[in-house]
């Protein structure tokens, strides 16, 4: 927790971290800092001069102090008091974001591909994928409750593994969500064009512009839209599961199917063998992407630790109800190889249950689901861009925020790249656009792997510092190590599976390029520090070494994107 920033008498100088020389002018007093030398306003205490500006020129509000003119306006045009994101998300927003984050459009329409691959044994695939997500969310929750940050796992990787890791995974994550924009916009446009007519590209543009405008106004707008989007998705799934269970029990009037015979009667529980279960696992894995968004959004709420803790603790039953419950209903009520299942497992099951207007109902639900995913993609990409900029890993203009605490430049830049991808979907050769989309195919797994490795390193620091986060990983370090081994096995499976091999190699190529870029940036900064400080003391800055929670010196960002104490 942040401490008071009251000033003690000046005659009590603080000694340098190495104990060699006292510092008075550029060091705040002990009671202005937490034990890890982070002031209550999120600025590293050992980087602040008496005039309130850090030695690296970055003020506590996230605006570079050396860029601020006499009129209080920085040279880059950002007012000095608007360098932080707003805490505009309410508790109900964070709750529904955490629920809606695990419900993507893939659940409503994409699960049919996994069912067609593995048959009823797809339930095993979903159990394995859900178990992975639960464990990864537990690890991420431990770090996020200890140090809430809009950069989430990218910032934690920066702190625990080195600047190159935070740089690479941050840009990978940004790229992933930028590519989600054209996928979801195109899906929404297809439905709207079917209802109202007109060119699909125009609908895609209109939906993206509308949600971009909403995100530009305030974070509360994003939260409010996502609240209602998530509510519709939750109601739809709960209604589907309730109707389905009535049908399974033979209690639904006019139902055309009942019982659980389809679990084993159409070639057995695993009609395509257990290798197909592994193949379906890959499809199921990517359906769960989005659970981690709550750790980013919670940093813009008044009580981030509480929001993350509740989301992590509830992820088990949410995945169980939304994915396992609904998929169980489908494989019980319809043959896994039924003609027409490709239109969408939910819609096809509702039609077999003789639910009136099943197609129109599911089109509405899917439209809401893709709008929700698009809304979250715009938000998440912009916040990761903002976090990267705050660590000097992206254009400085991306860290500018409006008077309402919105990173406008980060939103507009991310949306602009998304617009180009939307245009590419309509005007680029389909094969080329397919390569573009495939480059993000394994990013989710790489993100999970980074979270697991980071948690191993961060736990050592928090334990050494005597910190007890509100969320703790179970059976540490054994479950973390098991998770790492499982992810490595899935990546190996992708390498030998023809349908996923291209995705893996393109994602690995992109990752390798970003890792090399991160290593170059890290080395360049260290060389610059040595030139500026020939005595051997590195220059203080966003990545200058400072005492970590375990007392060791390492690369730690000087500020949290939300200004929260770390």
C-alpha positions as CSV (number, residue, x, y, z in Angstrom):
1,X,0.0,0.0,0.0
2,X,1.1,3.6,-0.6
3,X,2.5,5.5,2.3
4,X,2.4,9.1,3.3
5,X,4.7,11.5,1.4
6,X,5.2,13.9,4.3
7,X,8.7,15.5,4.4
8,X,11.1,14.9,7.4
9,X,13.8,17.2,8.5
10,X,16.4,17.8,5.8
11,X,19.2,17.1,8.3
12,X,18.5,13.4,8.1
13,X,20.2,12.3,4.8
14,X,19.7,8.9,3.3
15,X,22.6,6.8,2.3
16,X,23.0,5.4,-1.2
17,X,21.8,1.8,-1.8
18,X,25.5,0.7,-1.8
19,X,26.1,2.6,1.4
20,X,29.0,4.6,0.0
21,X,27.6,8.1,-0.2
22,X,24.7,10.0,1.3
23,X,22.1,11.5,-0.9
24,X,20.0,14.5,0.2
25,X,18.8,16.5,-2.8
26,X,17.7,13.7,-5.1
27,X,16.4,11.3,-2.5
28,X,13.0,11.5,-0.7
29,X,12.9,10.7,3.0
30,X,12.1,7.2,4.3
31,X,8.5,7.9,5.1
32,X,7.8,9.0,1.5
33,X,8.6,5.6,0.1
34,X,7.5,2.0,0.4
35,X,10.0,-0.6,1.3
36,X,10.7,-1.3,-2.4
37,X,11.4,2.4,-2.9
38,X,8.2,3.2,-4.7
39,X,6.5,6.3,-3.5
40,X,2.8,6.3,-2.8
41,X,2.1,8.1,-6.1
42,X,3.8,5.3,-8.1
43,X,7.2,7.1,-8.6
44,X,10.4,5.5,-7.6
45,X,11.5,7.5,-4.6
46,X,15.2,7.4,-5.3
47,X,14.6,9.2,-8.6
48,X,12.8,12.3,-7.3
49,X,14.4,15.7,-6.8
50,X,13.3,18.3,-4.3
51,X,11.2,20.0,-7.0
52,X,9.2,16.9,-7.5
53,X,10.6,15.9,-10.9
54,X,12.5,12.7,-11.2
55,X,16.1,12.6,-12.3
56,X,15.2,10.9,-15.5
57,X,12.8,13.7,-16.3
58,X,9.6,11.7,-15.9
59,X,7.3,13.3,-13.4
60,X,5.2,11.3,-11.0
61,X,2.1,11.8,-13.3
62,X,3.8,10.0,-16.2
63,X,4.7,13.2,-18.1
64,X,8.4,14.0,-18.7
65,X,9.3,16.8,-16.4
66,X,12.0,18.2,-18.8
67,X,9.3,18.7,-21.4
68,X,7.1,20.9,-19.3
69,X,7.2,24.6,-20.0
70,X,6.5,27.5,-17.7
71,X,2.9,27.4,-18.5
72,X,2.5,23.9,-17.2
73,X,2.1,22.4,-20.7
74,X,4.7,19.9,-21.9
75,X,6.5,20.5,-25.2
76,X,4.6,17.5,-26.6
77,X,1.3,19.2,-25.9
78,X,0.2,17.0,-23.0
79,X,-0.8,18.8,-19.9
80,X,1.2,17.9,-16.8
81,X,-1.7,16.8,-14.8
82,X,-3.1,14.3,-17.3
83,X,-0.4,11.7,-17.4
84,X,-2.3,8.9,-15.7
85,X,-5.2,6.7,-16.7
86,X,-8.5,7.3,-14.9
87,X,-9.9,4.9,-12.4
88,X,-13.3,5.0,-14.0
89,X,-14.3,1.4,-13.9
90,X,-16.8,0.4,-11.2
91,X,-16.9,-2.8,-9.4
92,X,-19.8,-4.2,-11.5
93,X,-17.8,-3.3,-14.6
94,X,-14.8,-5.3,-13.5
95,X,-17.0,-8.2,-12.5
96,X,-18.8,-8.4,-15.9
97,X,-15.6,-7.8,-17.8
98,X,-14.1,-10.8,-16.0
99,X,-17.2,-12.9,-16.8
100,X,-17.5,-11.7,-20.4
101,X,-13.8,-12.1,-21.0
102,X,-14.1,-15.9,-21.1
103,X,-17.1,-15.9,-23.5
104,X,-16.0,-15.2,-27.0
105,X,-17.8,-15.6,-30.3
106,X,-15.9,-18.8,-30.8
107,X,-18.0,-20.5,-28.1
108,X,-21.2,-19.9,-30.0
109,X,-20.0,-20.7,-33.5
110,X,-16.4,-22.1,-33.3
111,X,-17.1,-25.0,-30.9
112,X,-18.7,-26.9,-33.8
113,X,-15.2,-27.4,-35.3
114,X,-13.8,-28.9,-32.1
115,X,-16.8,-31.2,-31.8
116,X,-16.4,-32.3,-35.5
117,X,-12.8,-33.1,-34.8
118,X,-13.1,-35.1,-31.5
119,X,-16.7,-36.1,-31.2
120,X,-18.1,-36.2,-27.7
121,X,-14.6,-36.6,-26.4
122,X,-14.2,-32.9,-27.1
123,X,-15.3,-32.6,-23.4
124,X,-11.9,-33.9,-22.5
125,X,-10.3,-31.3,-24.7
126,X,-12.2,-28.5,-23.0
127,X,-11.4,-29.8,-19.6
128,X,-7.6,-29.8,-20.4
129,X,-7.8,-26.3,-22.0
130,X,-9.9,-25.0,-19.0
131,X,-7.4,-26.4,-16.5
132,X,-4.5,-24.6,-18.3
133,X,-6.4,-21.3,-18.2
134,X,-7.3,-21.7,-14.6
135,X,-3.7,-22.3,-13.6
136,X,-2.4,-19.4,-15.8
137,X,-5.0,-17.1,-14.3
138,X,-4.0,-18.1,-10.8
139,X,-0.4,-17.2,-11.6
140,X,-1.3,-13.9,-13.2
141,X,-3.7,-13.2,-10.3
142,X,-0.9,-13.6,-7.8
143,X,1.3,-11.0,-9.6
144,X,-1.6,-8.7,-10.4
145,X,-2.9,-8.5,-6.8
146,X,0.7,-7.8,-5.6
147,X,1.3,-5.1,-8.2
148,X,-1.7,-4.0,-10.2
149,X,-0.6,-2.5,-13.5
150,X,-2.2,-1.8,-16.9
151,X,0.8,-3.5,-18.5
152,X,-0.1,-6.7,-16.7
153,X,2.1,-9.6,-17.6
154,X,4.2,-7.5,-19.9
155,X,5.3,-5.2,-17.0
156,X,5.8,-8.2,-14.8
157,X,8.0,-9.9,-17.4
158,X,10.0,-6.7,-17.7
159,X,10.6,-6.6,-13.9
160,X,11.3,-10.3,-13.4
161,X,13.0,-11.5,-16.6
162,X,14.5,-8.4,-18.1
163,X,13.5,-5.6,-20.4
164,X,13.6,-7.7,-23.5
165,X,10.9,-10.0,-22.2
166,X,8.5,-7.3,-21.4
167,X,9.2,-5.6,-24.7
168,X,8.6,-8.8,-26.8
169,X,5.5,-10.1,-25.0
170,X,4.0,-6.6,-24.9
171,X,4.3,-6.1,-28.6
172,X,3.1,-9.7,-29.3
173,X,0.0,-9.1,-27.2
174,X,-0.7,-5.7,-28.9
175,X,-0.3,-7.4,-32.3
176,X,-2.7,-10.2,-31.3
177,X,-5.5,-7.8,-30.3
178,X,-5.0,-5.5,-33.3
179,X,-5.6,-8.6,-35.5
180,X,-8.7,-9.4,-33.5
181,X,-10.3,-6.1,-34.7
182,X,-10.7,-7.2,-38.4
183,X,-11.9,-10.7,-37.4
184,X,-14.6,-9.5,-35.1
185,X,-15.5,-6.5,-37.3
186,X,-15.9,-8.8,-40.3
187,X,-18.1,-11.2,-38.4
188,X,-20.4,-8.4,-37.2
189,X,-20.6,-7.0,-40.7
190,X,-21.6,-10.3,-42.1
191,X,-24.6,-10.4,-39.8
192,X,-25.6,-6.8,-40.2
193,X,-25.3,-7.0,-44.0
194,X,-27.6,-10.1,-43.9
195,X,-30.2,-8.2,-41.9
196,X,-30.1,-4.8,-43.5
197,X,-28.2,-5.2,-46.8
198,X,-25.4,-3.0,-48.0
199,X,-21.7,-3.7,-48.5
200,X,-20.1,-5.7,-45.6
201,X,-17.0,-3.5,-45.5
202,X,-19.1,-0.5,-44.8
203,X,-20.7,-2.2,-41.8
204,X,-17.3,-3.3,-40.6
205,X,-16.1,0.2,-40.7
206,X,-19.2,1.6,-39.0
207,X,-19.1,-0.9,-36.1
208,X,-15.4,-0.3,-35.5
209,X,-15.8,3.5,-35.6
210,X,-18.7,3.4,-33.2
211,X,-16.9,1.4,-30.6
212,X,-13.7,3.4,-31.1
213,X,-15.7,6.6,-30.4
214,X,-17.0,5.1,-27.2
215,X,-13.5,4.1,-26.0
216,X,-12.3,7.6,-26.8
217,X,-14.8,9.2,-24.4
218,X,-13.8,7.5,-21.2
219,X,-12.9,4.2,-19.7
220,X,-16.3,4.1,-18.0
221,X,-17.9,4.0,-21.5
222,X,-15.9,0.9,-22.3
223,X,-16.9,-0.6,-19.0
224,X,-20.6,0.2,-19.5
225,X,-20.7,-1.2,-23.0
226,X,-18.9,-4.4,-21.8
227,X,-21.2,-4.7,-18.8
228,X,-24.3,-5.0,-21.0
229,X,-22.6,-7.0,-23.7
230,X,-21.4,-9.5,-21.1
231,X,-24.8,-9.6,-19.5
232,X,-26.4,-10.6,-22.8
233,X,-23.9,-13.4,-23.3
234,X,-24.3,-14.7,-19.8
235,X,-28.1,-14.7,-20.1
236,X,-27.9,-16.5,-23.5
237,X,-25.6,-19.2,-22.2
238,X,-27.5,-19.8,-19.0
239,X,-30.8,-20.0,-21.0
240,X,-29.2,-22.4,-23.4
241,X,-27.9,-24.7,-20.7
242,X,-31.2,-24.6,-18.8
243,X,-33.2,-25.5,-21.9
244,X,-30.7,-28.1,-22.9
245,X,-30.8,-29.9,-19.5
246,X,-34.6,-29.9,-19.7
247,X,-34.3,-31.5,-23.1
248,X,-31.8,-34.0,-21.9
249,X,-34.2,-35.0,-19.1
250,X,-37.1,-35.1,-21.5
251,X,-39.0,-32.3,-19.8
252,X,-39.0,-29.8,-22.7
253,X,-42.4,-29.7,-24.4
254,X,-42.2,-30.3,-28.2
255,X,-38.6,-31.3,-28.0
256,X,-37.3,-33.4,-30.9
257,X,-34.4,-35.0,-29.0
258,X,-33.7,-36.2,-25.5
259,X,-31.3,-38.3,-23.4
260,X,-27.6,-38.7,-23.5
261,X,-27.4,-41.5,-26.1
262,X,-25.4,-39.4,-28.5
263,X,-22.5,-39.5,-26.1
264,X,-21.6,-43.1,-27.1
265,X,-24.0,-44.2,-29.9
266,X,-22.4,-42.5,-32.9
267,X,-19.1,-44.4,-33.1
268,X,-18.3,-44.2,-29.4
269,X,-17.2,-41.5,-27.0
270,X,-14.0,-40.9,-29.0
271,X,-15.0,-41.9,-32.6
272,X,-11.9,-40.4,-34.2
273,X,-9.4,-41.7,-31.6
274,X,-7.6,-40.0,-28.8
275,X,-5.2,-38.2,-31.1
276,X,-8.3,-36.2,-32.3
277,X,-8.8,-35.1,-28.7
278,X,-5.3,-33.6,-28.8
279,X,-6.1,-31.8,-32.1
280,X,-9.4,-30.5,-30.7
281,X,-7.4,-29.2,-27.7
282,X,-5.7,-26.7,-30.0
283,X,-9.0,-25.4,-31.2
284,X,-10.4,-25.2,-27.6
285,X,-7.3,-23.5,-26.4
286,X,-7.7,-20.5,-28.5
287,X,-11.4,-20.1,-27.6
288,X,-10.4,-19.3,-24.1
289,X,-8.3,-16.2,-25.0
290,X,-9.5,-13.1,-23.2
291,X,-9.6,-14.3,-19.5
292,X,-6.5,-12.1,-18.8
293,X,-8.2,-8.9,-19.9
294,X,-9.6,-8.4,-16.4
295,X,-6.1,-7.9,-14.9
296,X,-5.5,-5.0,-17.3
297,X,-9.0,-3.5,-16.8
298,X,-8.8,-3.9,-13.0
299,X,-5.9,-1.4,-12.8
300,X,-8.3,1.3,-13.9
301,X,-10.7,0.6,-11.0
302,X,-10.6,1.9,-7.5
303,X,-10.0,-1.5,-6.0
304,X,-7.9,-3.5,-8.5
305,X,-6.7,-6.2,-6.0
306,X,-10.3,-7.1,-5.1
307,X,-11.4,-7.2,-8.7
308,X,-8.6,-9.5,-9.8
309,X,-9.0,-11.7,-6.7
310,X,-12.7,-12.3,-7.4
311,X,-12.2,-12.9,-11.1
312,X,-9.4,-15.5,-10.5
313,X,-11.4,-17.3,-7.8
314,X,-14.5,-17.5,-10.0
315,X,-12.8,-18.6,-13.2
316,X,-13.3,-22.3,-12.4
317,X,-17.1,-22.3,-12.3
318,X,-17.3,-19.8,-15.1
319,X,-15.4,-22.0,-17.5
320,X,-17.2,-25.0,-16.2
321,X,-20.7,-23.5,-16.8
322,X,-20.0,-21.6,-20.0
323,X,-17.8,-24.1,-21.9
324,X,-18.2,-27.5,-20.4
325,X,-21.9,-27.1,-19.5
326,X,-22.9,-25.8,-22.9
327,X,-20.8,-28.3,-24.9
328,X,-22.1,-31.2,-22.8
329,X,-25.7,-30.2,-23.8
330,X,-24.7,-30.1,-27.5
331,X,-22.9,-33.5,-27.6
332,X,-25.8,-35.1,-25.7
333,X,-28.6,-33.8,-27.9
334,X,-27.1,-34.0,-31.5
335,X,-24.8,-36.4,-33.3
336,X,-21.3,-35.1,-33.5
337,X,-21.2,-35.7,-37.2
338,X,-24.6,-34.3,-38.0
339,X,-24.9,-32.4,-41.3
340,X,-25.6,-28.8,-40.6
341,X,-23.6,-28.6,-37.3
342,X,-21.1,-26.3,-39.1
343,X,-23.7,-23.4,-39.0
344,X,-23.0,-23.3,-35.3
345,X,-23.4,-25.8,-32.5
346,X,-25.8,-23.7,-30.5
347,X,-28.0,-22.8,-33.4
348,X,-28.2,-26.4,-34.7
349,X,-29.0,-27.7,-31.2
350,X,-31.8,-25.1,-30.7
351,X,-33.3,-26.1,-34.0
352,X,-33.3,-29.7,-33.0
353,X,-35.0,-28.7,-29.8
354,X,-37.7,-26.9,-32.0
355,X,-37.0,-23.5,-30.5
356,X,-38.7,-20.9,-32.7
357,X,-36.5,-18.4,-34.5
358,X,-33.4,-20.2,-33.4
359,X,-31.4,-18.7,-36.3
360,X,-32.4,-15.1,-35.5
361,X,-31.8,-15.6,-31.8
362,X,-28.3,-16.9,-32.3
363,X,-27.5,-14.2,-34.9
364,X,-28.4,-11.6,-32.3
365,X,-26.3,-13.3,-29.6
366,X,-23.3,-13.8,-31.9
367,X,-23.5,-10.1,-32.9
368,X,-23.4,-9.1,-29.3
369,X,-20.5,-11.5,-28.7
370,X,-18.4,-10.2,-31.6
371,X,-19.2,-6.6,-30.6
372,X,-18.0,-7.4,-27.1
373,X,-14.8,-9.0,-28.4
374,X,-14.2,-6.0,-30.7
375,X,-14.8,-3.5,-27.8
376,X,-12.3,-5.4,-25.6
377,X,-9.8,-5.7,-28.5
378,X,-9.8,-1.9,-29.0
379,X,-9.5,-1.3,-25.2
380,X,-6.8,-4.0,-24.6
381,X,-4.6,-3.0,-27.6
382,X,-4.7,0.6,-26.6
383,X,-3.8,-0.1,-22.9
384,X,-0.9,-2.3,-23.9
385,X,0.3,0.4,-26.3
386,X,0.1,2.9,-23.5
387,X,2.0,0.7,-21.1
388,X,4.8,0.1,-23.8
389,X,5.0,3.9,-24.4
390,X,5.3,4.6,-20.7
391,X,8.3,2.2,-20.6
392,X,9.7,4.0,-23.6
393,X,9.2,1.0,-25.8
394,X,6.6,2.6,-28.1
395,X,6.1,6.2,-29.6
396,X,6.0,8.7,-26.8
397,X,2.7,10.1,-28.1
398,X,1.0,6.9,-27.1
399,X,1.3,7.7,-23.4
400,X,-0.6,11.0,-23.8
401,X,-3.9,11.0,-22.1
402,X,-6.9,13.3,-22.2
403,X,-8.4,15.2,-19.3
404,X,-10.6,12.1,-18.8
405,X,-7.6,9.8,-18.4
406,X,-8.0,8.2,-21.9
407,X,-4.9,7.4,-24.0
408,X,-6.3,8.9,-27.1
409,X,-3.3,8.5,-29.3
410,X,-2.8,4.8,-28.3
411,X,-6.5,4.1,-29.1
412,X,-6.4,5.9,-32.5
413,X,-3.0,4.3,-33.5
414,X,-4.2,0.8,-32.6
415,X,-7.5,1.3,-34.4
416,X,-5.7,2.7,-37.5
417,X,-3.7,-0.5,-37.7
418,X,-6.9,-2.5,-37.2
419,X,-8.6,-0.6,-40.0
420,X,-5.8,-1.5,-42.3
421,X,-6.2,-5.1,-41.4
422,X,-10.0,-4.8,-42.0
423,X,-9.3,-3.4,-45.4
424,X,-6.8,-6.2,-46.0
425,X,-9.5,-8.7,-45.4
426,X,-11.5,-7.3,-48.3
427,X,-8.7,-6.2,-50.7
428,X,-5.6,-8.3,-50.1
429,X,-5.3,-11.7,-51.7
430,X,-6.9,-14.2,-49.4
431,X,-3.8,-16.3,-49.0
432,X,-1.7,-13.2,-48.0
433,X,-4.4,-12.2,-45.5
434,X,-4.4,-15.7,-44.1
435,X,-0.7,-15.5,-43.4
436,X,-1.3,-12.2,-41.6
437,X,-3.9,-13.8,-39.4
438,X,-1.8,-17.0,-38.8
439,X,1.1,-14.9,-37.4
440,X,-0.9,-14.6,-34.2
441,X,-1.9,-18.2,-34.0
442,X,0.4,-19.3,-31.1
443,X,0.6,-16.0,-29.3
444,X,-1.8,-17.1,-26.6
445,X,0.4,-20.0,-25.7
446,X,3.5,-17.9,-25.7
447,X,1.8,-15.4,-23.5
448,X,0.8,-18.2,-21.1
449,X,4.4,-19.5,-21.1
450,X,5.7,-16.1,-20.3
451,X,3.3,-15.7,-17.4
452,X,4.3,-19.0,-15.9
453,X,8.1,-18.3,-16.2
454,X,7.6,-14.8,-14.8
455,X,5.6,-16.1,-11.9
456,X,8.4,-18.4,-10.9
457,X,10.8,-15.4,-10.7
458,X,8.3,-13.0,-9.1
459,X,7.4,-15.5,-6.3
460,X,11.0,-15.6,-5.2
461,X,11.0,-11.8,-4.9
462,X,7.7,-11.5,-3.1
463,X,8.6,-14.3,-0.6
464,X,12.0,-12.7,0.1
465,X,10.2,-9.4,0.7
466,X,7.7,-11.0,3.1
467,X,4.8,-10.0,0.8
468,X,1.6,-12.0,0.8
469,X,-0.6,-11.3,-2.3
470,X,-4.3,-11.8,-2.0
471,X,-4.0,-14.6,-4.6
472,X,-1.4,-17.4,-4.3
473,X,-0.5,-20.1,-6.8
474,X,-1.4,-23.6,-5.7
475,X,1.4,-26.1,-5.0
476,X,4.1,-23.7,-6.0
477,X,6.4,-24.3,-7.8
478,X,5.3,-27.8,-9.0
479,X,2.0,-26.8,-10.6
480,X,3.8,-23.9,-12.3
481,X,6.5,-26.2,-13.7
482,X,3.8,-28.7,-14.8
483,X,2.0,-25.9,-16.6
484,X,5.2,-24.9,-18.4
485,X,5.8,-28.5,-19.5
486,X,2.2,-28.8,-20.7
487,X,2.5,-25.6,-22.8
488,X,5.7,-26.9,-24.3
489,X,4.0,-30.2,-25.2
490,X,1.1,-28.3,-26.9
491,X,3.6,-26.2,-28.9
492,X,5.3,-29.5,-30.0
493,X,2.0,-30.9,-31.1
494,X,1.4,-27.8,-33.1
495,X,4.7,-28.3,-34.8
496,X,3.7,-31.8,-36.1
497,X,0.0,-31.0,-36.8
498,X,-0.4,-29.9,-40.5
499,X,-3.3,-27.6,-39.7
500,X,-1.4,-25.7,-37.1
501,X,2.2,-25.9,-38.3
502,X,2.0,-22.6,-40.3
503,X,0.5,-20.7,-37.3
504,X,3.3,-21.9,-35.0
505,X,6.2,-21.1,-37.3
506,X,4.9,-17.7,-38.3
507,X,4.2,-16.9,-34.6
508,X,7.7,-18.1,-33.6
509,X,9.3,-16.0,-36.4
510,X,7.5,-12.9,-35.2
511,X,8.4,-13.7,-31.6
512,X,12.1,-14.2,-32.5
513,X,12.2,-10.8,-34.3
514,X,10.6,-9.1,-31.2
515,X,13.0,-10.8,-28.8
516,X,16.0,-9.7,-30.8
517,X,14.6,-6.2,-31.0
518,X,14.1,-6.2,-27.2
519,X,17.6,-7.5,-26.6
520,X,19.0,-4.7,-28.8
521,X,17.0,-2.0,-27.0
522,X,18.1,-3.4,-23.6
523,X,21.8,-3.5,-24.7
524,X,21.6,0.0,-26.2
525,X,20.2,1.4,-23.0
526,X,22.9,-0.2,-20.9
527,X,25.6,1.2,-23.2
528,X,24.0,4.6,-23.0
529,X,23.9,4.4,-19.2
530,X,27.6,3.5,-19.0
531,X,28.6,6.4,-21.3
532,X,26.5,8.8,-19.2
533,X,27.8,7.4,-15.9
534,X,31.4,6.4,-16.3
535,X,31.8,5.7,-12.6
536,X,29.6,2.7,-13.1
537,X,26.3,4.0,-11.7
538,X,23.5,3.5,-14.2
539,X,21.4,6.4,-15.2
540,X,18.1,6.5,-13.3
541,X,15.2,6.1,-15.7
542,X,12.2,3.9,-16.5
543,X,14.4,0.8,-16.6
544,X,17.3,1.8,-14.3
545,X,18.2,-0.7,-11.7
546,X,16.6,-0.3,-8.4
547,X,16.1,-2.5,-5.4
548,X,13.6,-5.1,-6.1
549,X,11.3,-6.7,-3.5
550,X,14.1,-9.1,-2.7
551,X,16.7,-6.4,-2.4
552,X,18.4,-7.3,-5.6
553,X,19.1,-4.7,-8.2
554,X,17.5,-5.3,-11.6
555,X,15.4,-3.7,-14.4
556,X,12.3,-2.2,-12.9
557,X,10.0,0.3,-14.6
558,X,10.0,3.4,-12.5
559,X,6.3,4.0,-12.7
560,X,3.2,2.1,-13.0
561,X,1.0,3.0,-15.9
562,X,-1.8,3.8,-13.5
563,X,0.4,5.5,-11.0
564,X,-0.3,2.8,-8.4
565,X,2.5,1.9,-6.0
566,X,4.4,-1.2,-6.9
